[in-house]
Amino acid sequence: MARKNLLAGLADTEEQAASPTAGGYPMRGASKNMIRSLDELAKQAEKFLEGDAVVELDPETVEGSFVSDRLDDDNEQFAELKIAIEERGQDTPILVRPHPTASGRYQVVFGHRRLRVARELGRKVKAVIKPLDDRTHVIAQGQENSARANLSFIERASFARRLIELGYDRSVICSALAANAASVSKMASVTERIPEVLIVRIGAAPSIGRERWVELSLLIGKSGSKEKIDALVESEEFAALGSDDRFNALVGALNRPGKQIKKVVPALKQSWQAKDQRLSAEIINTGRKCTLSLKAKAAGDFGRFLSDNLDRLYAEFQAQGLNEGD
Protein backbone atom coordinates (compact mmCIF):
# COMPACT_ATOMS: atom_id res chain seq x y z
CA MET A 1 0.00 0.00 0.00
CA ALA A 2 1.48 3.37 -0.99
CA ARG A 3 2.69 5.59 1.83
CA LYS A 4 2.42 8.75 -0.20
CA ASN A 5 -0.92 9.99 1.10
CA LEU A 6 -0.52 9.24 4.81
CA LEU A 7 -0.16 12.93 5.64
CA ALA A 8 -2.29 14.29 2.83
CA GLY A 9 -4.88 15.42 5.37
CA LEU A 10 -2.41 17.96 6.73
CA ALA A 11 -2.52 19.91 3.50
CA ASP A 12 -6.07 19.57 2.22
CA THR A 13 -8.41 22.56 2.28
CA GLU A 14 -11.82 21.09 1.75
CA GLU A 15 -14.84 23.34 1.74
CA GLN A 16 -16.22 21.53 4.78
CA ALA A 17 -13.64 23.20 7.04
CA ALA A 18 -16.08 25.49 8.76
CA SER A 19 -16.13 28.27 11.32
CA PRO A 20 -14.32 27.81 14.66
CA THR A 21 -17.54 26.73 16.33
CA ALA A 22 -17.96 23.78 13.97
CA GLY A 23 -15.02 21.62 15.03
CA GLY A 24 -15.45 18.78 17.54
CA TYR A 25 -12.81 17.23 19.83
CA PRO A 26 -10.79 15.21 19.11
CA MET A 27 -10.77 15.71 15.33
CA ARG A 28 -9.67 12.26 14.26
CA GLY A 29 -9.23 11.73 10.55
CA ALA A 30 -9.58 15.44 9.91
CA SER A 31 -6.20 16.99 10.51
CA LYS A 32 -6.81 19.31 7.57
CA ASN A 33 -9.84 20.77 9.28
CA MET A 34 -8.07 21.05 12.62
CA ILE A 35 -5.21 23.03 11.12
CA ARG A 36 -7.59 25.43 9.42
CA SER A 37 -9.70 25.72 12.55
CA LEU A 38 -6.68 26.45 14.74
CA ASP A 39 -5.45 29.01 12.24
CA GLU A 40 -8.83 30.75 12.27
CA LEU A 41 -8.90 30.69 16.08
CA ALA A 42 -5.42 32.18 16.22
CA LYS A 43 -6.54 34.99 13.90
CA GLN A 44 -9.62 35.66 16.05
CA ALA A 45 -7.51 35.74 19.21
CA GLU A 46 -5.06 38.16 17.57
CA LYS A 47 -7.93 40.54 16.79
CA PHE A 48 -8.37 41.10 20.52
CA LEU A 49 -4.86 42.58 20.55
CA GLU A 50 -5.46 44.93 17.62
CA GLY A 51 -6.20 48.65 17.81
CA ASP A 52 -4.83 49.32 21.30
CA ALA A 53 -1.38 50.42 22.43
CA VAL A 54 0.93 47.94 24.10
CA VAL A 55 1.80 49.10 27.62
CA GLU A 56 4.10 47.78 30.32
CA LEU A 57 2.50 46.77 33.61
CA ASP A 58 3.83 45.77 36.98
CA PRO A 59 3.03 42.03 37.18
CA GLU A 60 1.95 42.47 40.79
CA THR A 61 -1.01 44.57 39.61
CA VAL A 62 -2.30 41.75 37.40
CA GLU A 63 -4.44 38.90 38.73
CA GLY A 64 -5.31 35.60 37.06
CA SER A 65 -8.51 35.00 35.14
CA PHE A 66 -11.66 34.35 37.15
CA VAL A 67 -11.95 30.95 35.42
CA SER A 68 -9.02 28.54 35.25
CA ASP A 69 -8.25 26.65 32.04
CA ARG A 70 -5.30 24.47 33.10
CA LEU A 71 -4.96 21.52 35.46
CA ASP A 72 -1.19 21.83 35.74
CA ASP A 73 1.65 23.61 34.01
CA ASP A 74 4.14 21.93 31.69
CA ASN A 75 7.35 22.74 33.53
CA GLU A 76 9.52 21.92 30.52
CA GLN A 77 7.58 24.21 28.18
CA PHE A 78 7.49 26.95 30.80
CA ALA A 79 11.25 26.72 31.25
CA GLU A 80 11.72 27.05 27.48
CA LEU A 81 9.42 30.09 27.41
CA LYS A 82 11.29 31.69 30.32
CA ILE A 83 14.66 31.23 28.60
CA ALA A 84 13.30 32.66 25.34
CA ILE A 85 11.86 35.76 27.02
CA GLU A 86 14.99 36.23 29.12
CA GLU A 87 17.17 36.14 25.99
CA ARG A 88 15.14 38.13 23.47
CA GLY A 89 12.35 39.76 25.44
CA GLN A 90 8.59 39.32 25.34
CA ASP A 91 7.55 39.18 21.68
CA THR A 92 3.78 39.00 22.15
CA PRO A 93 1.76 41.05 24.65
CA ILE A 94 -0.73 39.46 26.99
CA LEU A 95 -4.36 40.59 27.05
CA VAL A 96 -5.77 42.01 30.28
CA ARG A 97 -8.91 43.84 31.27
CA PRO A 98 -9.41 46.38 34.05
CA HIS A 99 -10.29 44.52 37.23
CA PRO A 100 -14.09 44.62 37.65
CA THR A 101 -13.95 45.48 41.35
CA ALA A 102 -10.42 46.71 42.21
CA SER A 103 -9.28 50.09 40.92
CA GLY A 104 -5.81 50.18 39.39
CA ARG A 105 -5.64 46.41 39.00
CA TYR A 106 -6.17 44.05 36.06
CA GLN A 107 -7.25 40.51 35.22
CA VAL A 108 -5.50 38.31 32.67
CA VAL A 109 -7.64 37.26 29.74
CA PHE A 110 -4.84 35.27 28.13
CA GLY A 111 -1.07 35.10 28.62
CA HIS A 112 -0.85 33.59 32.11
CA ARG A 113 2.53 31.97 31.50
CA ARG A 114 4.06 35.14 30.06
CA LEU A 115 2.83 36.96 33.17
CA ARG A 116 4.41 34.32 35.40
CA VAL A 117 7.71 34.64 33.51
CA ALA A 118 7.69 38.41 33.99
CA ARG A 119 7.13 37.94 37.74
CA GLU A 120 9.97 35.45 38.04
CA LEU A 121 12.35 37.61 36.01
CA GLY A 122 11.39 40.77 37.89
CA ARG A 123 10.35 42.54 34.69
CA LYS A 124 7.37 44.54 33.51
CA VAL A 125 4.91 42.58 31.41
CA LYS A 126 3.86 43.88 28.00
CA ALA A 127 0.08 43.97 27.74
CA VAL A 128 -2.90 45.24 25.81
CA ILE A 129 -5.69 46.53 28.04
CA LYS A 130 -9.27 46.09 26.83
CA PRO A 131 -12.47 46.69 28.83
CA LEU A 132 -14.18 43.32 28.26
CA ASP A 133 -17.31 41.97 29.89
CA ASP A 134 -17.23 38.48 31.44
CA ARG A 135 -18.78 36.81 28.39
CA THR A 136 -16.26 38.26 25.95
CA HIS A 137 -13.47 37.52 28.44
CA VAL A 138 -14.15 33.77 28.55
CA ILE A 139 -14.64 33.52 24.77
CA ALA A 140 -11.32 35.30 24.12
CA GLN A 141 -9.56 33.19 26.75
CA GLY A 142 -10.94 29.93 25.38
CA GLN A 143 -10.22 30.76 21.74
CA GLU A 144 -6.63 31.82 22.40
CA ASN A 145 -5.90 28.72 24.45
CA SER A 146 -7.57 26.41 21.93
CA ALA A 147 -5.39 27.93 19.21
CA ARG A 148 -2.06 28.06 21.04
CA ALA A 149 -1.93 26.38 24.42
CA ASN A 150 -2.49 22.73 23.37
CA LEU A 151 -4.97 22.07 26.12
CA SER A 152 -5.75 18.39 26.55
CA PHE A 153 -9.28 17.03 26.27
CA ILE A 154 -9.82 16.94 30.02
CA GLU A 155 -8.53 20.50 30.44
CA ARG A 156 -10.99 21.65 27.78
CA ALA A 157 -13.74 19.62 29.44
CA SER A 158 -12.90 21.07 32.87
CA PHE A 159 -12.94 24.58 31.41
CA ALA A 160 -16.37 23.84 29.92
CA ARG A 161 -17.58 22.53 33.29
CA ARG A 162 -16.46 25.74 35.05
CA LEU A 163 -18.26 27.86 32.48
CA ILE A 164 -21.42 25.78 32.95
CA GLU A 165 -21.18 26.24 36.73
CA LEU A 166 -20.78 29.99 36.19
CA GLY A 167 -24.07 30.01 34.28
CA TYR A 168 -22.87 30.50 30.69
CA ASP A 169 -25.06 29.05 27.97
CA ARG A 170 -23.87 26.45 25.46
CA SER A 171 -23.43 28.99 22.65
CA VAL A 172 -20.78 30.85 24.68
CA ILE A 173 -19.02 27.60 25.61
CA CYS A 174 -19.07 26.40 22.00
CA SER A 175 -17.52 29.68 20.85
CA ALA A 176 -14.87 29.62 23.57
CA LEU A 177 -13.80 26.04 22.84
CA ALA A 178 -14.34 25.97 19.05
CA ALA A 179 -16.56 22.94 19.66
CA ASN A 180 -20.04 22.00 18.51
CA ALA A 181 -22.92 21.36 20.91
CA ALA A 182 -22.49 17.57 20.79
CA SER A 183 -18.82 17.83 21.76
CA VAL A 184 -19.59 20.18 24.65
CA SER A 185 -22.29 17.77 25.87
CA LYS A 186 -19.76 14.93 25.79
CA MET A 187 -17.31 17.05 27.79
CA ALA A 188 -20.00 17.86 30.32
CA SER A 189 -21.00 14.21 30.73
CA VAL A 190 -17.40 13.19 31.42
CA THR A 191 -16.87 15.85 34.09
CA GLU A 192 -20.22 15.00 35.67
CA ARG A 193 -19.26 11.34 36.12
CA ILE A 194 -15.64 11.87 37.20
CA PRO A 195 -15.20 13.81 40.45
CA GLU A 196 -13.14 16.99 40.07
CA VAL A 197 -10.73 15.88 42.81
CA LEU A 198 -9.93 12.73 40.80
CA ILE A 199 -9.42 14.71 37.59
CA VAL A 200 -6.93 16.91 39.45
CA ARG A 201 -5.10 13.83 40.79
CA ILE A 202 -4.78 12.40 37.28
CA GLY A 203 -3.75 15.70 35.73
CA ALA A 204 -3.87 17.00 32.17
CA ALA A 205 -3.08 13.62 30.53
CA PRO A 206 -2.04 15.32 27.26
CA SER A 207 -2.04 12.14 25.16
CA ILE A 208 -5.44 10.89 26.32
CA GLY A 209 -8.36 11.74 24.03
CA ARG A 210 -12.07 12.06 24.47
CA GLU A 211 -13.16 8.44 23.98
CA ARG A 212 -10.76 7.11 26.60
CA TRP A 213 -12.00 9.68 29.11
CA VAL A 214 -15.56 8.57 28.31
CA GLU A 215 -14.43 4.98 28.96
CA LEU A 216 -13.00 5.96 32.35
CA SER A 217 -16.13 7.90 33.27
CA LEU A 218 -18.24 4.78 32.65
CA LEU A 219 -15.85 2.52 34.59
CA ILE A 220 -16.05 4.86 37.59
CA GLY A 221 -19.80 4.35 37.76
CA LYS A 222 -19.46 0.58 38.25
CA SER A 223 -20.12 -0.99 41.62
CA GLY A 224 -17.03 -1.27 43.79
CA SER A 225 -15.01 1.23 41.81
CA LYS A 226 -14.68 3.78 44.60
CA GLU A 227 -12.68 1.46 46.85
CA LYS A 228 -10.30 0.53 44.04
CA ILE A 229 -9.87 4.16 43.03
CA ASP A 230 -9.17 5.33 46.59
CA ALA A 231 -6.59 2.58 47.16
CA LEU A 232 -4.84 3.33 43.89
CA VAL A 233 -4.67 7.13 43.90
CA GLU A 234 -3.33 7.21 47.46
CA SER A 235 -0.41 4.92 46.63
CA GLU A 236 3.15 6.18 46.19
CA GLU A 237 3.42 4.24 42.91
CA PHE A 238 0.50 6.19 41.44
CA ALA A 239 1.92 9.56 42.51
CA ALA A 240 5.28 8.71 40.91
CA LEU A 241 3.75 8.16 37.48
CA GLY A 242 3.35 10.79 34.80
CA SER A 243 -0.14 12.12 34.09
CA ASP A 244 -0.83 9.89 31.04
CA ASP A 245 0.40 6.86 32.95
CA ARG A 246 -1.76 7.70 35.98
CA PHE A 247 -4.76 7.68 33.67
CA ASN A 248 -3.75 4.33 32.12
CA ALA A 249 -3.06 2.79 35.51
CA LEU A 250 -6.51 3.80 36.76
CA VAL A 251 -8.28 2.41 33.71
CA GLY A 252 -6.25 -0.79 33.97
CA ALA A 253 -7.06 -1.24 37.65
CA LEU A 254 -10.79 -0.73 37.06
CA ASN A 255 -10.79 -3.12 34.10
CA ARG A 256 -8.60 -5.79 35.67
CA PRO A 257 -9.12 -6.15 39.43
CA GLY A 258 -6.02 -6.83 41.46
CA LYS A 259 -3.54 -5.75 38.81
CA GLN A 260 -0.52 -3.88 40.11
CA ILE A 261 0.67 -0.70 38.46
CA LYS A 262 3.21 -1.43 35.76
CA LYS A 263 6.02 0.99 35.30
CA VAL A 264 5.60 2.63 31.92
CA VAL A 265 8.31 4.37 29.98
CA PRO A 266 7.05 7.98 29.73
CA ALA A 267 6.37 9.45 26.31
CA LEU A 268 9.14 11.65 24.96
CA LYS A 269 7.77 15.08 24.10
CA GLN A 270 9.72 17.44 21.90
CA SER A 271 8.97 20.77 20.29
CA TRP A 272 10.57 22.43 17.28
CA GLN A 273 10.22 25.79 15.57
CA ALA A 274 11.56 26.96 12.21
CA LYS A 275 14.02 29.84 12.32
CA ASP A 276 11.58 32.03 10.37
CA GLN A 277 8.88 31.16 12.98
CA ARG A 278 6.39 30.29 10.20
CA LEU A 279 6.14 26.70 11.34
CA SER A 280 6.28 24.84 14.61
CA ALA A 281 5.90 21.18 15.45
CA GLU A 282 5.28 19.01 18.49
CA ILE A 283 6.44 15.40 18.55
CA ILE A 284 5.19 12.79 21.05
CA ASN A 285 7.15 9.53 20.86
CA THR A 286 6.21 6.49 22.98
CA GLY A 287 8.57 4.12 21.18
CA ARG A 288 5.77 2.26 19.44
CA LYS A 289 3.86 5.33 18.34
CA CYS A 290 5.06 8.72 17.19
CA THR A 291 2.70 11.66 16.64
CA LEU A 292 3.72 14.79 14.74
CA SER A 293 1.55 17.90 15.04
CA LEU A 294 2.22 20.90 12.79
CA LYS A 295 1.05 24.45 13.45
CA ALA A 296 1.22 27.99 12.08
CA LYS A 297 1.12 29.52 8.61
CA ALA A 298 3.28 27.01 6.75
CA ALA A 299 1.69 23.90 8.31
CA GLY A 300 -0.41 23.00 5.26
CA ASP A 301 2.43 23.45 2.77
CA PHE A 302 4.93 21.53 4.86
CA GLY A 303 2.37 18.78 5.51
CA ARG A 304 1.90 18.43 1.74
CA PHE A 305 5.68 18.28 1.29
CA LEU A 306 5.97 15.49 3.87
CA SER A 307 3.09 13.61 2.29
CA ASP A 308 4.64 13.80 -1.16
CA ASN A 309 8.08 12.72 0.08
CA LEU A 310 7.29 9.91 2.51
CA ASP A 311 8.56 7.20 0.18
CA ARG A 312 11.93 8.96 -0.23
CA LEU A 313 12.26 9.77 3.47
CA TYR A 314 11.47 6.20 4.47
CA ALA A 315 14.00 4.86 1.95
CA GLU A 316 16.66 7.15 3.46
CA PHE A 317 15.67 5.96 6.93
CA GLN A 318 16.16 2.31 5.86
CA ALA A 319 19.42 3.06 4.03
CA GLN A 320 20.91 4.50 7.21
CA GLY A 321 20.04 1.35 9.13
CA LEU A 322 17.92 3.23 11.65
CA ASN A 323 15.02 0.77 11.75
CA GLU A 324 16.27 -1.16 14.77
CA GLY A 325 12.75 -2.11 15.77
CA ASP A 326 12.47 -4.69 12.93
C-alpha positions in Angstrom: 0.0 0.0 0.0 1.5 3.4 -1.0 2.7 5.6 1.8 2.4 8.7 -0.2 -0.9 10.0 1.1 -0.5 9.2 4.8 -0.2 12.9 5.6 -2.3 14.3 2.8 -4.9 15.4 5.4 -2.4 18.0 6.7 -2.5 19.9 3.5 -6.1 19.6 2.2 -8.4 22.6 2.3 -11.8 21.1 1.8 -14.8 23.3 1.7 -16.2 21.5 4.8 -13.6 23.2 7.0 -16.1 25.5 8.8 -16.1 28.3 11.3 -14.3 27.8 14.7 -17.5 26.7 16.3 -18.0 23.8 14.0 -15.0 21.6 15.0 -15.5 18.8 17.5 -12.8 17.2 19.8 -10.8 15.2 19.1 -10.8 15.7 15.3 -9.7 12.3 14.3 -9.2 11.7 10.6 -9.6 15.4 9.9 -6.2 17.0 10.5 -6.8 19.3 7.6 -9.8 20.8 9.3 -8.1 21.1 12.6 -5.2 23.0 11.1 -7.6 25.4 9.4 -9.7 25.7 12.6 -6.7 26.5 14.7 -5.4 29.0 12.2 -8.8 30.8 12.3 -8.9 30.7 16.1 -5.4 32.2 16.2 -6.5 35.0 13.9 -9.6 35.7 16.0 -7.5 35.7 19.2 -5.1 38.2 17.6 -7.9 40.5 16.8 -8.4 41.1 20.5 -4.9 42.6 20.5 -5.5 44.9 17.6 -6.2 48.6 17.8 -4.8 49.3 21.3 -1.4 50.4 22.4 0.9 47.9 24.1 1.8 49.1 27.6 4.1 47.8 30.3 2.5 46.8 33.6 3.8 45.8 37.0 3.0 42.0 37.2 2.0 42.5 40.8 -1.0 44.6 39.6 -2.3 41.7 37.4 -4.4 38.9 38.7 -5.3 35.6 37.1 -8.5 35.0 35.1 -11.7 34.4 37.1 -12.0 31.0 35.4 -9.0 28.5 35.2 -8.3 26.6 32.0 -5.3 24.5 33.1 -5.0 21.5 35.5 -1.2 21.8 35.7 1.6 23.6 34.0 4.1 21.9 31.7 7.4 22.7 33.5 9.5 21.9 30.5 7.6 24.2 28.2 7.5 26.9 30.8 11.2 26.7 31.2 11.7 27.1 27.5 9.4 30.1 27.4 11.3 31.7 30.3 14.7 31.2 28.6 13.3 32.7 25.3 11.9 35.8 27.0 15.0 36.2 29.1 17.2 36.1 26.0 15.1 38.1 23.5 12.4 39.8 25.4 8.6 39.3 25.3 7.5 39.2 21.7 3.8 39.0 22.1 1.8 41.0 24.7 -0.7 39.5 27.0 -4.4 40.6 27.1 -5.8 42.0 30.3 -8.9 43.8 31.3 -9.4 46.4 34.1 -10.3 44.5 37.2 -14.1 44.6 37.6 -13.9 45.5 41.4 -10.4 46.7 42.2 -9.3 50.1 40.9 -5.8 50.2 39.4 -5.6 46.4 39.0 -6.2 44.0 36.1 -7.2 40.5 35.2 -5.5 38.3 32.7 -7.6 37.3 29.7 -4.8 35.3 28.1 -1.1 35.1 28.6 -0.8 33.6 32.1 2.5 32.0 31.5 4.1 35.1 30.1 2.8 37.0 33.2 4.4 34.3 35.4 7.7 34.6 33.5 7.7 38.4 34.0 7.1 37.9 37.7 10.0 35.4 38.0 12.3 37.6 36.0 11.4 40.8 37.9 10.4 42.5 34.7 7.4 44.5 33.5 4.9 42.6 31.4 3.9 43.9 28.0 0.1 44.0 27.7 -2.9 45.2 25.8 -5.7 46.5 28.0 -9.3 46.1 26.8 -12.5 46.7 28.8 -14.2 43.3 28.3 -17.3 42.0 29.9 -17.2 38.5 31.4 -18.8 36.8 28.4 -16.3 38.3 25.9 -13.5 37.5 28.4 -14.2 33.8 28.5 -14.6 33.5 24.8 -11.3 35.3 24.1 -9.6 33.2 26.7 -10.9 29.9 25.4 -10.2 30.8 21.7 -6.6 31.8 22.4 -5.9 28.7 24.4 -7.6 26.4 21.9 -5.4 27.9 19.2 -2.1 28.1 21.0 -1.9 26.4 24.4 -2.5 22.7 23.4 -5.0 22.1 26.1 -5.7 18.4 26.6 -9.3 17.0 26.3 -9.8 16.9 30.0 -8.5 20.5 30.4 -11.0 21.7 27.8 -13.7 19.6 29.4 -12.9 21.1 32.9 -12.9 24.6 31.4 -16.4 23.8 29.9 -17.6 22.5 33.3 -16.5 25.7 35.0 -18.3 27.9 32.5 -21.4 25.8 33.0 -21.2 26.2 36.7 -20.8 30.0 36.2 -24.1 30.0 34.3 -22.9 30.5 30.7 -25.1 29.0 28.0 -23.9 26.5 25.5 -23.4 29.0 22.6 -20.8 30.9 24.7 -19.0 27.6 25.6 -19.1 26.4 22.0 -17.5 29.7 20.9 -14.9 29.6 23.6 -13.8 26.0 22.8 -14.3 26.0 19.1 -16.6 22.9 19.7 -20.0 22.0 18.5 -22.9 21.4 20.9 -22.5 17.6 20.8 -18.8 17.8 21.8 -19.6 20.2 24.6 -22.3 17.8 25.9 -19.8 14.9 25.8 -17.3 17.0 27.8 -20.0 17.9 30.3 -21.0 14.2 30.7 -17.4 13.2 31.4 -16.9 15.9 34.1 -20.2 15.0 35.7 -19.3 11.3 36.1 -15.6 11.9 37.2 -15.2 13.8 40.5 -13.1 17.0 40.1 -10.7 15.9 42.8 -9.9 12.7 40.8 -9.4 14.7 37.6 -6.9 16.9 39.5 -5.1 13.8 40.8 -4.8 12.4 37.3 -3.8 15.7 35.7 -3.9 17.0 32.2 -3.1 13.6 30.5 -2.0 15.3 27.3 -2.0 12.1 25.2 -5.4 10.9 26.3 -8.4 11.7 24.0 -12.1 12.1 24.5 -13.2 8.4 24.0 -10.8 7.1 26.6 -12.0 9.7 29.1 -15.6 8.6 28.3 -14.4 5.0 29.0 -13.0 6.0 32.3 -16.1 7.9 33.3 -18.2 4.8 32.7 -15.9 2.5 34.6 -16.1 4.9 37.6 -19.8 4.3 37.8 -19.5 0.6 38.2 -20.1 -1.0 41.6 -17.0 -1.3 43.8 -15.0 1.2 41.8 -14.7 3.8 44.6 -12.7 1.5 46.8 -10.3 0.5 44.0 -9.9 4.2 43.0 -9.2 5.3 46.6 -6.6 2.6 47.2 -4.8 3.3 43.9 -4.7 7.1 43.9 -3.3 7.2 47.5 -0.4 4.9 46.6 3.2 6.2 46.2 3.4 4.2 42.9 0.5 6.2 41.4 1.9 9.6 42.5 5.3 8.7 40.9 3.7 8.2 37.5 3.3 10.8 34.8 -0.1 12.1 34.1 -0.8 9.9 31.0 0.4 6.9 32.9 -1.8 7.7 36.0 -4.8 7.7 33.7 -3.8 4.3 32.1 -3.1 2.8 35.5 -6.5 3.8 36.8 -8.3 2.4 33.7 -6.2 -0.8 34.0 -7.1 -1.2 37.6 -10.8 -0.7 37.1 -10.8 -3.1 34.1 -8.6 -5.8 35.7 -9.1 -6.1 39.4 -6.0 -6.8 41.5 -3.5 -5.8 38.8 -0.5 -3.9 40.1 0.7 -0.7 38.5 3.2 -1.4 35.8 6.0 1.0 35.3 5.6 2.6 31.9 8.3 4.4 30.0 7.1 8.0 29.7 6.4 9.4 26.3 9.1 11.6 25.0 7.8 15.1 24.1 9.7 17.4 21.9 9.0 20.8 20.3 10.6 22.4 17.3 10.2 25.8 15.6 11.6 27.0 12.2 14.0 29.8 12.3 11.6 32.0 10.4 8.9 31.2 13.0 6.4 30.3 10.2 6.1 26.7 11.3 6.3 24.8 14.6 5.9 21.2 15.5 5.3 19.0 18.5 6.4 15.4 18.5 5.2 12.8 21.0 7.1 9.5 20.9 6.2 6.5 23.0 8.6 4.1 21.2 5.8 2.3 19.4 3.9 5.3 18.3 5.1 8.7 17.2 2.7 11.7 16.6 3.7 14.8 14.7 1.6 17.9 15.0 2.2 20.9 12.8 1.0 24.4 13.4 1.2 28.0 12.1 1.1 29.5 8.6 3.3 27.0 6.8 1.7 23.9 8.3 -0.4 23.0 5.3 2.4 23.4 2.8 4.9 21.5 4.9 2.4 18.8 5.5 1.9 18.4 1.7 5.7 18.3 1.3 6.0 15.5 3.9 3.1 13.6 2.3 4.6 13.8 -1.2 8.1 12.7 0.1 7.3 9.9 2.5 8.6 7.2 0.2 11.9 9.0 -0.2 12.3 9.8 3.5 11.5 6.2 4.5 14.0 4.9 1.9 16.7 7.2 3.5 15.7 6.0 6.9 16.2 2.3 5.9 19.4 3.1 4.0 20.9 4.5 7.2 20.0 1.3 9.1 17.9 3.2 11.6 15.0 0.8 11.8 16.3 -1.2 14.8 12.8 -2.1 15.8 12.5 -4.7 12.9 
